[in-house]
């Protein structure tokens, strides 16, 4: 399974990028365990992870006229974005919380995708915030966007504060939640694979 991670920030160092990296690490470990079991049972379960090029989070604001007539998808950066998303079997969307929702950078990037860009693919949602009070709302908003693009958001979404990524006890609890959500993502990806011809 090819897993595409998208950190919804242009910042080089941030809680959002740290959470994205941690999810990628845990998914790779889960994939290694599944591959090991698969070798013994004759099933494949390998997971490859890659992160979307951060420059694609800085695309110009969507031009609706160029989107409607198809010219936008001929632009090299937009074509690259669409190719990366199309090659993924599953996606992880991680966003910082901005004004109670997901980031404008992630919104603009997702706006550049064609209708049904996530058709029959599972998506794990996660957010980072200074307070957990606002973090779940960002995932709820992303859930609606994933559905509009034809994707399937897994039931468990992840929310994290900065402390969750640094304090040992909190990090252990967060890692357990990540493993649960990644497990859901991989199971749903396996179930949906025939639907999207993968």
C-alpha atoms as a printed R data frame, in Angstrom:
    type eleno elety resid chain resno       x       y       z
1   ATOM     1    CA   UNK     A     1   0.000   0.000   0.000
2   ATOM     2    CA   UNK     A     2   1.309   3.413  -1.015
3   ATOM     3    CA   UNK     A     3   0.530   5.950   1.727
4   ATOM     4    CA   UNK     A     4   0.730   9.690   0.973
5   ATOM     5    CA   UNK     A     5   1.150  11.997   3.962
6   ATOM     6    CA   UNK     A     6   0.142  15.633   3.600
7   ATOM     7    CA   UNK     A     7   1.167  18.082   6.316
8   ATOM     8    CA   UNK     A     8  -1.091  21.105   5.915
9   ATOM     9    CA   UNK     A     9   1.526  23.735   6.617
10  ATOM    10    CA   UNK     A    10   4.317  25.464   4.747
11  ATOM    11    CA   UNK     A    11   6.341  25.722   7.974
12  ATOM    12    CA   UNK     A    12   9.547  23.717   7.988
13  ATOM    13    CA   UNK     A    13   9.359  22.932  11.710
14  ATOM    14    CA   UNK     A    14   6.016  22.676  13.503
15  ATOM    15    CA   UNK     A    15   3.860  20.410  15.622
16  ATOM    16    CA   UNK     A    16   1.929  19.560  12.467
17  ATOM    17    CA   UNK     A    17   5.066  18.342  10.705
18  ATOM    18    CA   UNK     A    18   6.168  16.387  13.805
19  ATOM    19    CA   UNK     A    19   2.794  14.639  14.026
20  ATOM    20    CA   UNK     A    20   2.898  13.865  10.296
21  ATOM    21    CA   UNK     A    21   6.358  12.317  10.665
22  ATOM    22    CA   UNK     A    22   5.233  10.258  13.673
23  ATOM    23    CA   UNK     A    23   2.201   8.920  11.802
24  ATOM    24    CA   UNK     A    24   4.472   8.014   8.871
25  ATOM    25    CA   UNK     A    25   6.887   6.174  11.180
26  ATOM    26    CA   UNK     A    26   4.089   4.220  12.872
27  ATOM    27    CA   UNK     A    27   2.505   3.332   9.499
28  ATOM    28    CA   UNK     A    28   5.859   2.057   8.213
29  ATOM    29    CA   UNK     A    29   6.304  -0.066  11.356
30  ATOM    30    CA   UNK     A    30   2.782  -1.445  10.997
31  ATOM    31    CA   UNK     A    31   3.548  -2.236   7.366
32  ATOM    32    CA   UNK     A    32   6.760  -4.043   8.302
33  ATOM    33    CA   UNK     A    33   4.860  -6.177  10.826
34  ATOM    34    CA   UNK     A    34   2.148  -6.916   8.254
35  ATOM    35    CA   UNK     A    35   4.778  -7.823   5.643
36  ATOM    36    CA   UNK     A    36   6.461 -10.163   8.122
37  ATOM    37    CA   UNK     A    37   3.145 -11.873   8.852
38  ATOM    38    CA   UNK     A    38   2.377 -11.903   5.129
39  ATOM    39    CA   UNK     A    39   5.608 -13.768   4.363
40  ATOM    40    CA   UNK     A    40   4.493 -16.509   6.737
41  ATOM    41    CA   UNK     A    41   0.887 -16.584   5.503
42  ATOM    42    CA   UNK     A    42   1.408 -15.904   1.800
43  ATOM    43    CA   UNK     A    43  -0.315 -12.473   1.901
44  ATOM    44    CA   UNK     A    44   1.290  -9.152   1.092
45  ATOM    45    CA   UNK     A    45   1.024  -6.220   3.472
46  ATOM    46    CA   UNK     A    46   3.915  -3.901   2.693
47  ATOM    47    CA   UNK     A    47   3.346  -0.188   3.288
48  ATOM    48    CA   UNK     A    48   5.402   2.532   1.639
49  ATOM    49    CA   UNK     A    49   5.109   6.089   2.914
50  ATOM    50    CA   UNK     A    50   5.958   9.392   1.304
51  ATOM    51    CA   UNK     A    51   5.193  12.995   2.110
52  ATOM    52    CA   UNK     A    52   3.738  15.461  -0.369
53  ATOM    53    CA   UNK     A    53   6.230  18.078  -1.543
54  ATOM    54    CA   UNK     A    54   5.783  21.047   0.804
55  ATOM    55    CA   UNK     A    55   5.942  23.495  -2.131
56  ATOM    56    CA   UNK     A    56   2.531  22.194  -3.227
57  ATOM    57    CA   UNK     A    57   1.080  23.774  -0.082
58  ATOM    58    CA   UNK     A    58   2.034  27.174  -1.531
59  ATOM    59    CA   UNK     A    59   0.121  27.003  -4.820
60  ATOM    60    CA   UNK     A    60  -1.450  30.265  -6.022
61  ATOM    61    CA   UNK     A    61  -5.010  30.772  -4.835
62  ATOM    62    CA   UNK     A    62  -7.379  28.657  -6.914
63  ATOM    63    CA   UNK     A    63  -8.501  30.338 -10.146
64  ATOM    64    CA   UNK     A    64 -12.086  29.070 -10.646
65  ATOM    65    CA   UNK     A    65 -12.200  29.968 -14.360
66  ATOM    66    CA   UNK     A    66  -9.034  27.991 -15.128
67  ATOM    67    CA   UNK     A    67 -10.301  25.122 -12.929
68  ATOM    68    CA   UNK     A    68 -13.664  24.979 -14.718
69  ATOM    69    CA   UNK     A    69 -12.216  24.844 -18.229
70  ATOM    70    CA   UNK     A    70  -9.428  22.378 -17.330
71  ATOM    71    CA   UNK     A    71  -6.470  24.704 -17.946
72  ATOM    72    CA   UNK     A    72  -5.510  24.668 -14.276
73  ATOM    73    CA   UNK     A    73  -4.716  20.945 -14.324
74  ATOM    74    CA   UNK     A    74  -2.221  21.544 -17.122
75  ATOM    75    CA   UNK     A    75  -0.072  23.753 -14.860
76  ATOM    76    CA   UNK     A    76   3.052  21.748 -13.887
77  ATOM    77    CA   UNK     A    77   2.624  22.115 -10.102
78  ATOM    78    CA   UNK     A    78  -1.069  21.187 -10.195
79  ATOM    79    CA   UNK     A    79  -0.379  18.252 -12.513
80  ATOM    80    CA   UNK     A    80   2.321  17.094 -10.070
81  ATOM    81    CA   UNK     A    81  -0.119  17.354  -7.152
82  ATOM    82    CA   UNK     A    82  -2.779  15.366  -9.000
83  ATOM    83    CA   UNK     A    83  -0.232  12.707  -9.989
84  ATOM    84    CA   UNK     A    84   0.972  12.290  -6.388
85  ATOM    85    CA   UNK     A    85  -2.567  11.948  -5.075
86  ATOM    86    CA   UNK     A    86  -3.614   9.580  -7.869
87  ATOM    87    CA   UNK     A    87  -0.651   7.281  -7.103
88  ATOM    88    CA   UNK     A    88  -1.636   6.921  -3.437
89  ATOM    89    CA   UNK     A    89  -3.660   3.980  -2.153
90  ATOM    90    CA   UNK     A    90  -4.422   5.870   1.069
91  ATOM    91    CA   UNK     A    91  -3.784   9.345   2.439
92  ATOM    92    CA   UNK     A    92  -3.079  11.035   5.746
93  ATOM    93    CA   UNK     A    93  -4.141  14.681   6.101
94  ATOM    94    CA   UNK     A    94  -2.633  16.525   9.063
95  ATOM    95    CA   UNK     A    95  -3.452  20.158   9.751
96  ATOM    96    CA   UNK     A    96  -2.694  22.845  12.279
97  ATOM    97    CA   UNK     A    97  -5.870  24.361  13.670
98  ATOM    98    CA   UNK     A    98  -6.439  27.893  12.427
99  ATOM    99    CA   UNK     A    99  -9.469  29.804  13.695
100 ATOM   100    CA   UNK     A   100 -11.240  26.574  14.629
101 ATOM   101    CA   UNK     A   101 -10.752  24.839  11.286
102 ATOM   102    CA   UNK     A   102  -8.055  23.382   9.036
103 ATOM   103    CA   UNK     A   103  -5.366  25.523   7.476
104 ATOM   104    CA   UNK     A   104  -5.891  27.728   4.448
105 ATOM   105    CA   UNK     A   105  -2.809  26.177   2.847
106 ATOM   106    CA   UNK     A   106  -4.345  22.699   3.045
107 ATOM   107    CA   UNK     A   107  -7.746  23.999   1.877
108 ATOM   108    CA   UNK     A   108  -6.179  25.648  -1.173
109 ATOM   109    CA   UNK     A   109  -4.195  22.515  -2.021
110 ATOM   110    CA   UNK     A   110  -7.278  20.300  -1.776
111 ATOM   111    CA   UNK     A   111  -9.274  22.830  -3.823
112 ATOM   112    CA   UNK     A   112  -6.871  22.247  -6.736
113 ATOM   113    CA   UNK     A   113  -7.798  18.551  -6.920
114 ATOM   114    CA   UNK     A   114 -10.407  17.414  -9.450
115 ATOM   115    CA   UNK     A   115 -13.761  16.005  -8.364
116 ATOM   116    CA   UNK     A   116 -13.483  12.411  -7.124
117 ATOM   117    CA   UNK     A   117  -9.692  12.760  -6.658
118 ATOM   118    CA   UNK     A   118  -9.930  10.559  -3.548
119 ATOM   119    CA   UNK     A   119 -12.475   8.122  -4.992
120 ATOM   120    CA   UNK     A   120 -12.703   4.924  -2.937
121 ATOM   121    CA   UNK     A   121  -9.550   5.659  -0.967
122 ATOM   122    CA   UNK     A   122  -9.236   5.757   2.812
123 ATOM   123    CA   UNK     A   123  -8.010   8.900   4.533
124 ATOM   124    CA   UNK     A   124  -6.726   9.340   8.083
125 ATOM   125    CA   UNK     A   125  -7.359  12.799   9.551
126 ATOM   126    CA   UNK     A   126  -5.286  14.529  12.235
127 ATOM   127    CA   UNK     A   127  -4.881  17.992  13.692
128 ATOM   128    CA   UNK     A   128  -2.559  19.832  16.036
129 ATOM   129    CA   UNK     A   129  -3.524  22.752  18.248
130 ATOM   130    CA   UNK     A   130  -2.433  24.612  21.346
131 ATOM   131    CA   UNK     A   131  -5.711  23.439  22.899
132 ATOM   132    CA   UNK     A   132  -7.638  20.251  22.198
133 ATOM   133    CA   UNK     A   133 -10.857  22.264  22.480
134 ATOM   134    CA   UNK     A   134 -10.588  23.399  18.847
135 ATOM   135    CA   UNK     A   135  -8.716  20.454  17.334
136 ATOM   136    CA   UNK     A   136 -11.592  18.045  16.713
137 ATOM   137    CA   UNK     A   137 -13.533  20.633  14.700
138 ATOM   138    CA   UNK     A   138 -10.739  20.837  12.136
139 ATOM   139    CA   UNK     A   139 -10.955  17.064  11.594
140 ATOM   140    CA   UNK     A   140 -14.756  17.277  11.286
141 ATOM   141    CA   UNK     A   141 -14.397  19.944   8.590
142 ATOM   142    CA   UNK     A   142 -11.806  17.842   6.746
143 ATOM   143    CA   UNK     A   143 -14.132  14.836   6.927
144 ATOM   144    CA   UNK     A   144 -16.690  16.744   4.834
145 ATOM   145    CA   UNK     A   145 -14.038  17.680   2.233
146 ATOM   146    CA   UNK     A   146 -12.800  14.080   1.989
147 ATOM   147    CA   UNK     A   147 -16.370  12.900   1.427
148 ATOM   148    CA   UNK     A   148 -16.872  15.552  -1.292
149 ATOM   149    CA   UNK     A   149 -13.732  14.265  -3.068
150 ATOM   150    CA   UNK     A   150 -15.045  10.671  -2.972
151 ATOM   151    CA   UNK     A   151 -12.814   9.433  -0.165
152 ATOM   152    CA   UNK     A   152 -13.541   7.518   3.034
153 ATOM   153    CA   UNK     A   153 -12.314   9.069   6.283
154 ATOM   154    CA   UNK     A   154 -11.499   6.398   8.866
155 ATOM   155    CA   UNK     A   155 -13.561   6.556  12.079
156 ATOM   156    CA   UNK     A   156 -10.686   7.454  14.393
157 ATOM   157    CA   UNK     A   157  -9.182  10.882  13.900
158 ATOM   158    CA   UNK     A   158  -6.184  12.175  15.817
159 ATOM   159    CA   UNK     A   159  -5.871  15.412  17.736
160 ATOM   160    CA   UNK     A   160  -2.702  16.450  19.504
161 ATOM   161    CA   UNK     A   161  -1.323  19.308  21.545
162 ATOM   162    CA   UNK     A   162   2.356  20.211  21.503
163 ATOM   163    CA   UNK     A   163   2.802  18.451  24.858
164 ATOM   164    CA   UNK     A   164   1.503  15.196  23.333
165 ATOM   165    CA   UNK     A   165   4.539  15.195  21.031
166 ATOM   166    CA   UNK     A   166   7.138  15.864  23.742
167 ATOM   167    CA   UNK     A   167   6.086  14.511  27.142
168 ATOM   168    CA   UNK     A   168   6.833  10.752  27.414
169 ATOM   169    CA   UNK     A   169   3.520   9.638  28.958
170 ATOM   170    CA   UNK     A   170   1.459  11.775  26.579
171 ATOM   171    CA   UNK     A   171   3.544  10.615  23.604
172 ATOM   172    CA   UNK     A   172   2.937   6.969  24.538
173 ATOM   173    CA   UNK     A   173  -0.833   7.578  24.648
174 ATOM   174    CA   UNK     A   174  -0.704   9.436  21.326
175 ATOM   175    CA   UNK     A   175   1.295   6.618  19.742
176 ATOM   176    CA   UNK     A   176  -1.350   4.100  20.823
177 ATOM   177    CA   UNK     A   177  -4.061   6.250  19.207
178 ATOM   178    CA   UNK     A   178  -1.972   6.563  16.031
179 ATOM   179    CA   UNK     A   179  -1.569   2.785  15.852
180 ATOM   180    CA   UNK     A   180  -5.345   2.347  16.181
181 ATOM   181    CA   UNK     A   181  -6.070   4.892  13.431
182 ATOM   182    CA   UNK     A   182  -3.370   3.484  11.127
183 ATOM   183    CA   UNK     A   183  -4.818  -0.002  11.630
184 ATOM   184    CA   UNK     A   184  -8.224   1.288  10.544
185 ATOM   185    CA   UNK     A   185  -6.643   2.990   7.532
186 ATOM   186    CA   UNK     A   186  -4.868  -0.174   6.381
187 ATOM   187    CA   UNK     A   187  -7.921  -2.405   6.895
188 ATOM   188    CA   UNK     A   188 -10.178   0.000   5.007
189 ATOM   189    CA   UNK     A   189  -7.554   0.329   2.261
190 ATOM   190    CA   UNK     A   190  -7.488  -3.440   1.851
191 ATOM   191    CA   UNK     A   191 -11.281  -3.579   1.738
192 ATOM   192    CA   UNK     A   192 -11.547  -0.747  -0.811
193 ATOM   193    CA   UNK     A   193  -8.681  -1.911  -3.053
194 ATOM   194    CA   UNK     A   194 -10.901  -3.870  -5.493
195 ATOM   195    CA   UNK     A   195 -13.244  -0.860  -5.845
196 ATOM   196    CA   UNK     A   196 -10.478   1.417  -7.087
197 ATOM   197    CA   UNK     A   197  -8.664  -1.236  -9.126
198 ATOM   198    CA   UNK     A   198  -5.609  -1.439  -6.854
